[in-house]
Amino acid sequence: MTDQTKPILSVRDLHTWFSVDAKEVFAKRALLKAVDGVSFDIKRGETFGLVGESGCGKTTVGRTVVRLYRPHSGQIFFDGVDISKLEGRALMTYRRRMQMIFQDPYASLDPRMTVEDIIAEPLKLQGVKKLERRLRVRELIGRVGLKADHLNRYPHEFSGGQRQRIGIARALATKPDFIVCDEPISALDVSIQAQVINMLEEMQEEMGIAFLFISHDLSMVSHISHRVGVMYLGHLVEMADMRELYEHHLHPYTTALMSAVPIADPDKAAATKRIVLQGDVPTPINPPSGCPFRTRCSHCTERCASEMPKMKEVSPGHFLACHVMENA
């Protein structure tokens, strides 16, 4: 019997680096440190939200934990087994239990394949027999709110919301335990976003799926997530339960992000001061010394420039990486 108290995914000190061409003439190839020492757990049936500015490394985290990218170092424990170095057939065993919903429903579906072939492809790769594939595909197309007569059509015949539903059906085909949702609604109309989110929540409740929900939309993350991690320049800077993070955020970067969330109440919105960060996000090829956020932080001290802050538990379940705010 599966132990529901153990996390389905445990990431430990994950580094994902890429070799890129250096700008300087005669220079060696440089390392782009997209993810640089990230650790977190995701429990069974839980949604862990991952937020941050574009380029912070959150999508790279998602692609690395499902092994679309090979990590430079660190460990990825899926259901207790370190899959960070698995290859070939050994990795294929776990791929069936891990899936991904991609951000762009226009680019993530093969325009030459019918909807039936798209949804059935993961099952075909896993060696599922044709009759079983057909029955599973017909079950899934109804589950995501589409009709059986859509199966013989091609992606260009559908709206963005319908295409994302096809992508969700494909992700569910192998009955996974864990799905990475990489900004699954950012390319959709606002009227469609709520439908997709509600569908994901219903499937999680019914099937017990764990989600890594990657987004830059803090209001949507607060709606769907149980816990939230905030990323900056390849590092996690704060992590806590959703309500704790939104009501008692501590890191200056998290505070700036929260100040940008729209507030429906005009009086509260007028009383809320928007924090505008100065400067640009540093390059992950040549990150600053010490704290990665120090070049844009109004609370920066000399210690911040010389020493990288470690993630510490400042209250039960609330983790923070900040020299200044850890005793606040």
C-alpha positions as CSV (number, residue, x, y, z in Angstrom):
1,M,0.0,0.0,0.0
2,T,1.3,3.5,-1.0
3,D,2.4,5.7,1.9
4,Q,0.5,8.9,1.4
5,T,2.6,10.8,3.9
6,K,5.8,10.6,1.8
7,P,6.3,13.1,-1.0
8,I,5.9,11.9,-4.5
9,L,8.7,14.3,-5.6
10,S,11.7,15.4,-3.6
11,V,14.3,17.7,-5.2
12,R,17.6,18.2,-3.5
13,D,20.2,20.9,-4.4
14,L,19.2,20.8,-8.1
15,H,21.5,22.5,-10.6
16,T,20.7,22.7,-14.3
17,W,23.4,24.5,-16.3
18,F,23.8,25.1,-20.0
19,S,26.9,25.7,-22.0
20,V,26.6,28.8,-24.2
21,D,28.9,30.8,-26.4
22,A,30.8,33.5,-24.6
23,K,30.6,37.1,-26.0
24,E,34.3,37.8,-25.6
25,V,36.6,36.9,-28.4
26,F,38.8,33.8,-27.8
27,A,36.9,33.2,-24.5
28,K,35.9,29.7,-23.5
29,R,32.2,28.7,-23.6
30,A,30.3,30.1,-20.6
31,L,27.9,28.4,-18.2
32,L,24.4,29.7,-17.9
33,K,23.2,28.6,-14.5
34,A,19.5,28.5,-15.1
35,V,18.8,26.5,-11.9
36,D,21.4,26.9,-9.2
37,G,20.7,24.9,-6.0
38,V,16.9,24.4,-5.7
39,S,15.3,22.0,-3.1
40,F,11.6,21.3,-2.4
41,D,9.1,18.5,-1.9
42,I,5.7,17.9,-3.4
43,K,3.2,15.6,-1.6
44,R,0.8,13.3,-3.2
45,G,-2.3,15.1,-4.3
46,E,-0.7,18.5,-3.6
47,T,-0.2,21.5,-5.9
48,F,3.1,23.3,-5.4
49,G,3.1,26.7,-7.1
50,L,6.3,28.1,-8.5
51,V,6.4,31.8,-9.3
52,G,8.9,34.5,-10.4
53,E,9.8,36.8,-13.2
54,S,10.4,35.6,-16.8
55,G,13.9,34.0,-17.0
56,C,14.1,33.1,-13.3
57,G,14.5,29.4,-14.1
58,K,11.0,28.1,-13.1
59,T,10.3,26.4,-16.5
60,T,13.8,24.8,-16.4
61,V,13.0,23.4,-13.0
62,G,9.8,21.8,-14.4
63,R,11.5,20.3,-17.4
64,T,14.4,19.0,-15.4
65,V,12.3,17.2,-12.8
66,V,10.5,15.3,-15.6
67,R,13.9,14.7,-17.1
68,L,13.4,16.6,-20.4
69,Y,16.6,18.2,-19.3
70,R,19.5,16.4,-17.7
71,P,20.6,18.1,-14.4
72,H,24.2,19.2,-14.0
73,S,24.0,18.0,-10.4
74,G,21.6,17.3,-7.5
75,Q,19.0,14.7,-6.9
76,I,15.4,14.2,-8.1
77,F,13.6,11.6,-6.0
78,F,10.4,10.4,-7.6
79,D,8.5,8.1,-5.2
80,G,11.7,7.4,-3.3
81,V,13.9,6.6,-6.3
82,D,16.6,9.0,-7.6
83,I,15.9,9.5,-11.3
84,S,18.4,12.2,-11.9
85,K,20.8,9.9,-13.7
86,L,18.5,7.3,-15.1
87,E,18.5,6.8,-18.9
88,G,16.8,4.6,-21.5
89,R,14.4,1.9,-20.3
90,A,15.1,2.6,-16.6
91,L,13.8,6.2,-17.1
92,M,10.9,5.1,-19.3
93,T,9.4,3.2,-16.4
94,Y,9.0,6.5,-14.5
95,R,8.0,8.6,-17.5
96,R,4.6,6.9,-17.5
97,R,4.0,8.3,-14.1
98,M,5.2,11.9,-14.9
99,Q,3.7,14.1,-17.5
100,M,3.8,17.8,-18.6
101,I,1.3,20.3,-19.8
102,F,3.1,22.9,-22.0
103,Q,2.5,26.6,-22.0
104,D,1.7,27.1,-25.7
105,P,-1.2,25.0,-26.9
106,Y,-0.4,26.1,-30.5
107,A,3.2,24.9,-30.6
108,S,2.9,21.8,-28.3
109,L,0.6,19.8,-30.6
110,D,1.8,18.3,-33.9
111,P,-0.2,19.9,-36.7
112,R,0.2,16.8,-38.9
113,M,-1.5,14.5,-36.3
114,T,-5.1,14.0,-35.6
115,V,-6.4,14.6,-32.0
116,E,-6.8,10.8,-31.5
117,D,-3.1,10.2,-32.5
118,I,-1.9,13.1,-30.3
119,I,-3.6,11.7,-27.2
120,A,-2.7,8.1,-28.0
121,E,1.0,8.8,-28.6
122,P,2.2,8.5,-25.0
123,L,0.3,5.1,-24.7
124,K,1.8,4.0,-28.0
125,L,5.3,4.8,-26.7
126,Q,4.6,2.8,-23.6
127,G,3.6,-0.3,-25.6
128,V,-0.2,-0.2,-24.9
129,K,-2.2,-2.3,-27.3
130,K,-4.3,-0.6,-30.0
131,L,-7.7,-1.5,-28.7
132,E,-6.8,-0.4,-25.2
133,R,-5.4,2.9,-26.6
134,R,-8.6,3.6,-28.5
135,L,-10.8,3.0,-25.4
136,R,-8.6,5.2,-23.2
137,V,-8.6,8.0,-25.8
138,R,-12.4,8.1,-26.0
139,E,-12.6,8.1,-22.2
140,L,-10.2,11.1,-22.0
141,I,-11.8,13.2,-24.8
142,G,-15.0,13.2,-22.8
143,R,-13.2,13.9,-19.5
144,V,-11.7,17.1,-20.8
145,G,-15.1,18.4,-22.2
146,L,-14.6,17.6,-25.9
147,K,-16.6,15.3,-28.2
148,A,-15.8,12.0,-29.8
149,D,-16.2,13.5,-33.3
150,H,-13.3,15.8,-32.5
151,L,-10.9,12.9,-32.5
152,N,-10.5,12.9,-36.3
153,R,-9.8,16.6,-36.6
154,Y,-6.4,18.4,-36.6
155,P,-5.2,21.0,-34.1
156,H,-5.7,24.0,-36.4
157,E,-9.4,23.4,-36.3
158,F,-9.7,24.2,-32.6
159,S,-9.6,27.3,-30.4
160,G,-6.7,27.9,-27.9
161,G,-8.8,26.6,-25.0
162,Q,-9.8,23.5,-26.8
163,R,-6.1,22.8,-27.8
164,Q,-5.1,23.1,-24.2
165,R,-7.8,20.6,-23.3
166,I,-6.2,18.2,-25.9
167,G,-2.8,18.8,-24.2
168,I,-4.3,18.0,-20.8
169,A,-5.9,14.8,-22.2
170,R,-2.5,13.8,-23.6
171,A,-0.9,14.4,-20.2
172,L,-3.6,12.3,-18.5
173,A,-3.3,9.4,-21.0
174,T,-0.9,7.3,-18.9
175,K,-2.7,7.9,-15.6
176,P,0.3,9.8,-14.1
177,D,0.9,10.5,-10.4
178,F,2.6,13.8,-11.1
179,I,2.1,16.6,-13.8
180,V,4.2,19.7,-14.4
181,C,1.8,22.5,-15.5
182,D,4.1,25.0,-17.2
183,E,2.0,28.2,-17.4
184,P,-0.9,26.2,-18.8
185,I,-3.3,29.2,-19.0
186,S,-1.1,32.1,-19.9
187,A,-1.8,31.8,-23.6
188,L,-5.6,31.6,-23.1
189,D,-8.4,34.1,-22.9
190,V,-9.4,35.1,-19.3
191,S,-12.8,33.6,-19.9
192,I,-11.2,30.2,-20.6
193,Q,-8.6,30.3,-17.9
194,A,-11.0,29.6,-15.1
195,Q,-12.5,26.6,-17.0
196,V,-9.1,25.0,-17.4
197,I,-8.1,25.6,-13.7
198,N,-11.4,24.2,-12.5
199,M,-10.9,21.1,-14.6
200,L,-7.4,20.5,-13.2
201,E,-8.7,20.9,-9.7
202,E,-11.5,18.4,-10.3
203,M,-9.0,15.9,-11.8
204,Q,-6.7,16.3,-8.8
205,E,-9.5,15.6,-6.4
206,E,-10.7,12.6,-8.3
207,M,-7.3,11.0,-9.3
208,G,-5.0,12.3,-6.5
209,I,-2.5,13.8,-9.0
210,A,0.3,16.1,-7.7
211,F,0.9,19.3,-9.7
212,L,3.9,21.5,-10.0
213,F,2.1,24.6,-11.2
214,I,4.4,27.1,-12.8
215,S,3.1,30.7,-13.4
216,H,3.8,34.4,-13.2
217,D,0.2,35.0,-12.3
218,L,0.2,35.3,-8.5
219,S,-3.6,35.6,-8.2
220,M,-4.0,32.3,-10.1
221,V,-1.3,30.6,-8.1
222,S,-3.0,31.6,-4.8
223,H,-6.3,30.0,-6.1
224,I,-4.9,26.6,-7.1
225,S,-1.8,26.0,-4.9
226,H,-1.4,24.5,-1.5
227,R,2.2,25.7,-1.1
228,V,4.2,28.3,-3.1
229,G,7.9,28.7,-3.9
230,V,9.3,32.1,-5.1
231,M,12.2,31.9,-7.5
232,Y,14.8,34.5,-8.5
233,L,17.7,34.1,-10.8
234,G,17.8,30.3,-10.4
235,H,17.3,30.2,-6.6
236,L,14.3,29.7,-4.3
237,V,14.2,32.7,-2.1
238,E,11.0,32.0,-0.1
239,M,8.6,29.0,0.3
240,A,5.6,28.5,2.5
241,D,1.9,27.4,2.6
242,M,-0.2,29.5,0.3
243,R,-2.0,31.5,2.9
244,E,1.1,32.0,5.0
245,L,3.1,33.3,2.1
246,Y,0.4,35.7,1.0
247,E,-0.3,37.1,4.4
248,H,3.2,37.0,6.0
249,H,5.7,37.2,3.1
250,L,9.1,38.3,4.2
251,H,11.6,38.4,1.3
252,P,11.8,41.8,-0.4
253,Y,11.4,40.2,-3.8
254,T,8.2,38.4,-2.7
255,T,6.9,41.7,-1.3
256,A,7.5,43.4,-4.6
257,L,5.7,40.7,-6.5
258,M,2.7,40.8,-4.1
259,S,2.4,44.5,-4.5
260,A,1.8,44.0,-8.2
261,V,-1.2,41.7,-7.7
262,P,-4.4,43.5,-8.8
263,I,-6.9,44.2,-5.9
264,A,-10.6,44.2,-6.7
265,D,-11.5,46.6,-3.9
266,P,-10.8,50.2,-5.1
267,D,-10.2,51.5,-1.5
268,K,-7.7,48.8,-0.7
269,A,-6.1,49.2,-4.1
270,A,-5.6,52.9,-3.5
271,A,-4.1,52.3,0.0
272,T,-1.6,49.7,-1.4
273,K,1.7,51.0,-2.4
274,R,3.2,49.4,-5.5
275,I,6.9,48.5,-5.2
276,V,8.8,49.0,-8.4
277,L,12.1,47.2,-8.5
278,Q,15.0,49.2,-9.9
279,G,17.3,47.8,-12.5
280,D,17.2,44.6,-14.6
281,V,17.5,41.0,-13.6
282,P,21.2,40.1,-13.7
283,T,22.4,37.5,-16.2
284,P,22.6,33.9,-15.0
285,I,25.8,33.6,-17.0
286,N,27.5,36.1,-14.6
287,P,25.4,36.3,-11.5
288,P,26.3,38.8,-8.7
289,S,28.3,37.6,-5.7
290,G,26.4,36.8,-2.4
291,C,22.7,37.2,-2.6
292,P,21.4,37.1,-6.2
293,F,18.8,39.7,-5.4
294,R,21.1,42.3,-3.8
295,T,21.6,44.4,-6.9
296,R,17.9,45.3,-6.8
297,C,17.2,45.2,-3.1
298,S,16.7,48.4,-1.0
299,H,17.6,46.4,2.2
300,C,21.0,45.2,1.0
301,T,23.9,45.1,3.4
302,E,27.7,44.3,3.1
303,R,26.9,40.8,4.2
304,C,24.5,40.4,1.3
305,A,27.3,41.2,-1.2
306,S,29.7,38.6,0.3
307,E,27.6,35.7,1.5
308,M,24.9,33.7,-0.2
309,P,21.9,33.4,2.2
310,K,20.8,29.8,3.0
311,M,17.2,28.7,3.1
312,K,16.1,28.6,6.7
313,E,12.9,27.7,8.4
314,V,11.8,30.9,10.1
315,S,8.4,29.6,11.2
316,P,6.8,26.1,10.9
317,G,6.7,25.4,7.1
318,H,7.9,28.9,6.2
319,F,11.4,28.9,4.6
320,L,13.4,32.1,3.7
321,A,16.7,32.9,2.1
322,C,17.5,36.5,3.3
323,H,20.1,37.8,5.7
324,V,18.1,40.9,6.6
325,M,14.6,39.5,7.0
326,E,15.3,36.1,8.6
327,N,15.0,37.7,12.1
328,A,12.2,40.2,11.2
